[in-house]
Amino acid sequence: MTNGDIFVGEMIGTAILILFGAGVCAAVTLRFSKARAAGWVVIAFGWGFGVLAGAYTAAPLSGGVLNPAVTFGLAVDTGVWDKVWVYLLGQITGAMIGAVLCYLTYYAQFQANVRQTGTTEGTADEPVPTLGIFSTIPEIRNPIANLITEILATIALALPLLALVGNNRHVEGIGIGQIAGQADGIYGSGIAILLVSLLVVGIGLSLGGPTGYAINPARDLGPRIIHTFLPIPNKGTSDWGYSWIPVVGPLIGGLLGGLIYNAAF
């Protein structure tokens, strides 16, 4: 596959991922949304469906990686690094585009994030901070604990993913429903995309409570950049002091996942 195919595939796939993921967070968070307060289970499944839609869309062009941490894990496992920069560029660009698309989808709700006349302070009708729609925020701000959570959650993504997709040096993966042209690459099996999507749902349900499970540097950094510049009323801080954890943690987790898989299988 060419660098252009990789960039376009990862950009489009990651944009779809963020549109779905940020979209479900907006649906659950914002006033005047029919899904407001629908809860964590809805968010976990929304992100899982985002992986499903984005990866299936991108697979014929780039393999549908959509995640710099997974890109690093695959590079460590296979020893192929020359295309990594193209994947990362497409993923970050796509994440920013997806954040803008989410903003446009919920534009009326974002603009309504103001104090209404007669609203009692402290009620559910108050304006809400919006960073959590676009990026992750820890429930307890403890940098060491937050970093460990992101590392472990990303290992929990990378190891099963590598076992599912396999590669030429190890196993072939489950190999059901091959996508044309991608028999040996990540997500080469059509069913593997579905299973990885369910894996992401499981990580969200089981490991997402402490930090919001970034497990993907592009998923957090790209939308955080966009949030900084969006003209959202009462949007609150973009929390750049925390921003390194959902980038560094998943990258470490992806690298460790690749090393563990390479050593054990």
Backbone torsions as a table, in degrees:
resi	resn	phi	psi	omega
1	MET	NA	145.4	-177.2
2	THR	-83.2	164.4	176.0
3	ASN	-60.1	-37.1	178.5
4	GLY	-64.1	-42.1	177.2
5	ASP	-61.2	-45.1	-179.1
6	ILE	-61.5	-48.3	-177.4
7	PHE	-61.7	-48.4	-177.7
8	VAL	-65.5	-43.9	-179.9
9	GLY	-62.0	-47.0	-179.4
10	GLU	-68.1	-36.4	178.6
11	MET	-64.0	-49.5	-178.5
12	ILE	-66.5	-45.9	-178.4
13	GLY	-62.7	-42.8	-179.9
14	THR	-70.5	-34.2	175.9
15	ALA	-61.5	-41.2	177.8
16	ILE	-66.0	-43.6	177.5
17	LEU	-54.6	-48.5	-177.1
18	ILE	-72.0	-35.5	176.6
19	LEU	-58.2	-45.1	178.4
20	PHE	-69.3	-47.1	-174.1
21	GLY	-69.1	-51.7	175.8
22	ALA	-65.4	-32.4	179.5
23	GLY	-62.2	-43.3	-179.9
24	VAL	-69.6	-33.3	176.3
25	CYS	-66.2	-39.7	176.1
26	ALA	-64.3	-41.2	-179.0
27	ALA	-61.4	-38.8	-177.2
28	VAL	-81.0	-25.8	-170.9
29	THR	-94.7	-43.8	-166.7
30	LEU	-80.2	145.9	172.0
31	ARG	-65.2	154.7	179.2
32	PHE	64.6	24.4	170.2
33	SER	-105.6	135.3	-177.8
34	LYS	-67.2	-16.2	-179.8
35	ALA	-104.6	13.1	-175.3
36	ARG	-57.8	136.7	178.0
37	ALA	65.4	25.6	-180.0
38	ALA	-70.9	-22.7	169.4
39	GLY	106.5	174.2	-173.0
40	TRP	-66.7	-35.8	-179.6
41	VAL	-62.1	-40.9	177.6
42	VAL	-62.7	-42.4	178.5
43	ILE	-61.7	-45.2	-178.6
44	ALA	-61.0	-43.1	179.3
45	PHE	-71.7	-33.7	177.1
46	GLY	-61.5	-43.5	176.9
47	TRP	-66.3	-39.3	178.0
48	GLY	-61.5	-42.8	177.0
49	PHE	-66.1	-30.5	175.9
50	GLY	-64.1	-42.7	175.1
51	VAL	-60.8	-45.1	-179.8
52	LEU	-57.2	-52.2	-176.5
53	ALA	-67.7	-44.2	-177.6
54	GLY	-68.0	-42.6	-177.2
55	ALA	-70.6	-42.5	176.8
56	TYR	-60.8	-38.8	-179.5
57	THR	-66.8	-42.9	-174.4
58	ALA	-82.7	-20.2	-170.5
59	ALA	-53.3	-44.8	-177.9
60	PRO	-64.9	-24.1	-178.5
61	LEU	-93.5	-47.4	-170.4
62	SER	-127.3	-5.0	-172.4
63	GLY	93.0	-12.5	174.9
64	GLY	67.5	50.3	-180.0
65	VAL	-75.0	-53.9	171.2
66	LEU	68.2	8.3	-170.4
67	ASN	-151.6	116.1	179.0
68	PRO	-58.3	-34.0	179.5
69	ALA	-64.8	-42.8	177.1
70	VAL	-68.1	-37.8	176.0
71	THR	-57.6	-45.3	178.2
72	PHE	-64.3	-43.2	179.5
73	GLY	-60.3	-42.2	177.7
74	LEU	-65.7	-39.3	179.8
75	ALA	-65.4	-40.6	177.1
76	VAL	-63.3	-42.7	-177.2
77	ASP	-68.6	-41.8	-174.3
78	THR	-94.4	-21.1	-176.0
79	GLY	79.8	9.7	-179.1
80	VAL	-101.6	112.1	-174.8
81	TRP	-116.8	-10.1	-168.7
82	ASP	-68.4	-21.5	-179.6
83	LYS	-100.5	-2.1	-173.5
84	VAL	-58.0	-43.5	-177.0
85	TRP	-62.4	-33.3	179.5
86	VAL	-69.6	-43.5	176.9
87	TYR	-58.8	-47.8	-177.4
88	LEU	-63.1	-41.2	179.9
89	LEU	-63.3	-44.0	178.2
90	GLY	-64.7	-39.0	-178.3
91	GLN	-67.8	-45.2	179.9
92	ILE	-65.8	-43.2	179.0
93	THR	-61.7	-45.8	179.5
94	GLY	-63.2	-37.6	179.3
95	ALA	-63.5	-39.2	178.2
96	MET	-67.9	-40.8	177.6
97	ILE	-62.7	-43.9	179.5
98	GLY	-60.7	-38.2	177.9
99	ALA	-64.3	-40.3	177.4
100	VAL	-64.7	-40.8	179.3
101	LEU	-63.8	-38.4	175.8
102	CYS	-62.5	-44.7	178.6
103	TYR	-58.6	-43.3	-179.9
104	LEU	-67.0	-38.7	179.7
105	THR	-61.7	-41.4	-177.7
106	TYR	-105.7	28.6	-174.9
107	TYR	-55.5	-47.1	-177.7
108	ALA	-63.2	-40.0	179.6
109	GLN	-68.6	-39.0	176.9
110	PHE	-63.3	-42.6	-179.3
111	GLN	-69.4	-22.1	177.7
112	ALA	-86.4	6.8	-179.1
113	ASN	-81.1	59.2	-178.5
114	VAL	-131.6	161.1	177.7
115	ARG	-71.8	124.0	179.1
116	GLN	-80.5	150.1	177.5
117	THR	-59.3	127.7	179.1
118	GLY	85.9	2.6	-180.0
119	THR	-71.1	135.3	176.9
120	THR	-84.4	129.5	-177.8
121	GLU	-61.9	136.8	178.5
122	GLY	90.7	1.4	179.2
123	THR	-92.0	175.4	-179.7
124	ALA	-67.5	-13.0	-179.9
125	ASP	-89.2	3.4	176.7
126	GLU	-67.9	152.7	170.1
127	PRO	-58.9	148.4	-176.5
128	VAL	-116.7	143.7	170.6
129	PRO	-61.1	145.1	-171.7
130	THR	-112.9	-0.7	-178.4
131	LEU	-59.2	-38.5	-178.5
132	GLY	-61.8	-17.6	174.6
133	ILE	-70.9	-35.2	-172.3
134	PHE	-101.1	-34.7	-173.9
135	SER	-141.3	176.8	-175.1
136	THR	-92.2	152.4	178.1
137	ILE	-138.1	130.0	-179.6
138	PRO	-74.9	148.3	175.4
139	GLU	-73.3	-39.4	173.4
140	ILE	-121.1	121.0	-175.1
141	ARG	-82.8	95.2	177.6
142	ASN	-136.5	100.0	-170.9
143	PRO	-53.6	-42.0	-178.7
144	ILE	-66.7	-47.9	179.6
145	ALA	-64.0	-41.8	179.4
146	ASN	-62.9	-41.5	179.6
147	LEU	-64.8	-43.6	179.0
148	ILE	-61.3	-43.2	179.1
149	THR	-58.1	-46.9	-179.1
150	GLU	-66.2	-37.9	178.0
151	ILE	-62.8	-49.9	-177.1
152	LEU	-66.0	-40.9	179.5
153	ALA	-64.0	-35.1	-179.8
154	THR	-75.3	-35.6	172.3
155	ILE	-60.4	-40.0	178.6
156	ALA	-64.9	-22.2	172.8
157	LEU	-84.0	-48.1	-170.5
158	ALA	-68.3	-42.9	-176.1
159	LEU	-64.0	-53.4	177.3
160	PRO	-62.4	-35.6	179.8
161	LEU	-62.5	-46.7	179.3
162	LEU	-63.6	-36.9	177.8
163	ALA	-66.6	-34.4	179.8
164	LEU	-70.6	-46.4	-172.5
165	VAL	-85.9	-26.0	179.7
166	GLY	61.2	-173.7	171.7
167	ASN	-165.3	176.9	-173.4
168	ASN	-62.9	-27.7	-175.1
169	ARG	-82.7	-17.7	-176.3
170	HIS	-121.4	-113.0	179.8
171	VAL	-102.2	167.0	-178.2
172	GLU	-87.1	1.1	-173.5
173	GLY	78.9	-175.8	-176.6
174	ILE	-75.6	-23.9	166.8
175	GLY	64.1	34.7	179.3
176	ILE	-103.8	124.2	175.8
177	GLY	68.2	58.7	-176.4
178	GLN	-60.7	139.3	173.5
179	ILE	-84.3	132.3	-175.8
180	ALA	-53.2	129.1	176.8
181	GLY	82.6	-1.9	-175.2
182	GLN	-127.4	28.1	-174.8
183	ALA	-61.9	-29.9	-175.2
184	ASP	-109.2	-2.1	-175.6
185	GLY	-97.8	177.7	177.2
186	ILE	-59.7	140.9	-175.9
187	TYR	57.8	29.8	177.6
188	GLY	-62.8	-25.4	176.6
189	SER	-97.2	132.0	178.8
190	GLY	-59.5	-38.9	-179.0
191	ILE	-70.2	-26.1	179.9
192	ALA	-62.3	-35.4	178.0
193	ILE	-61.3	-45.5	178.4
194	LEU	-61.1	-43.7	-177.6
195	LEU	-68.2	-39.0	176.7
196	VAL	-65.0	-36.8	177.1
197	SER	-61.7	-43.1	176.7
198	LEU	-66.3	-35.4	175.1
199	LEU	-59.3	-42.6	178.6
200	VAL	-63.9	-39.4	175.5
201	VAL	-60.3	-45.1	-180.0
202	GLY	-62.7	-40.4	177.2
203	ILE	-62.8	-41.6	178.3
204	GLY	-61.3	-43.6	-178.1
205	LEU	-69.9	-39.7	-171.8
206	SER	-93.9	-34.6	-171.7
207	LEU	-120.8	0.1	-174.3
208	GLY	-84.6	-11.7	-174.7
209	GLY	-60.3	-44.2	-175.4
210	PRO	-68.2	-43.0	-171.8
211	THR	-124.1	-7.9	-174.7
212	GLY	88.9	8.7	174.3
213	TYR	44.1	73.7	172.9
214	ALA	-60.9	-56.1	-179.1
215	ILE	45.5	15.5	-175.7
216	ASN	-161.2	106.1	-178.0
217	PRO	-58.7	-38.1	-179.8
218	ALA	-66.2	-38.3	-179.2
219	ARG	-61.0	-30.2	-178.7
220	ASP	-95.4	-46.8	-173.3
221	LEU	-69.7	-47.1	-178.5
222	GLY	-58.3	-53.1	177.3
223	PRO	-63.9	-31.1	178.5
224	ARG	-65.6	-40.2	175.8
225	ILE	-59.7	-45.7	-179.4
226	ILE	-65.1	-42.0	179.3
227	HIS	-57.8	-35.8	-179.6
228	THR	-58.3	-34.0	-172.8
229	PHE	-104.8	-11.5	-177.3
230	LEU	-69.8	139.4	179.9
231	PRO	-85.0	65.2	-178.9
232	ILE	-96.0	126.1	177.4
233	PRO	-61.4	136.7	175.6
234	ASN	53.9	37.2	-172.8
235	LYS	-73.3	-19.1	-178.9
236	GLY	79.8	-172.8	-176.0
237	THR	-75.6	155.6	171.4
238	SER	-92.8	-1.7	169.3
239	ASP	52.9	54.8	-179.3
240	TRP	-68.4	-19.0	177.0
241	GLY	-64.2	-28.8	179.1
242	TYR	-92.0	-14.4	-165.0
243	SER	-61.5	-23.0	-178.1
244	TRP	-71.8	-27.3	-175.8
245	ILE	-66.6	-47.9	178.0
246	PRO	-73.6	0.6	171.7
247	VAL	-100.5	-53.9	-176.0
248	VAL	-69.1	-42.9	-178.5
249	GLY	-57.8	-54.3	177.9
250	PRO	-62.0	-36.0	178.3
251	LEU	-63.7	-42.7	176.1
252	ILE	-62.7	-44.2	179.6
253	GLY	-62.2	-40.4	178.1
254	GLY	-65.0	-42.9	177.6
255	LEU	-62.7	-45.4	179.4
256	LEU	-63.8	-40.1	177.7
257	GLY	-60.0	-43.6	177.9
258	GLY	-64.1	-41.2	179.4
259	LEU	-64.9	-43.5	-179.3
260	ILE	-64.3	-45.1	-179.7
261	TYR	-64.1	-41.1	-179.9
262	ASN	-63.2	-37.4	-177.4
263	ALA	-78.5	-33.1	-169.8
264	ALA	-95.0	-23.2	-172.5
265	PHE	-120.1	NA	NA
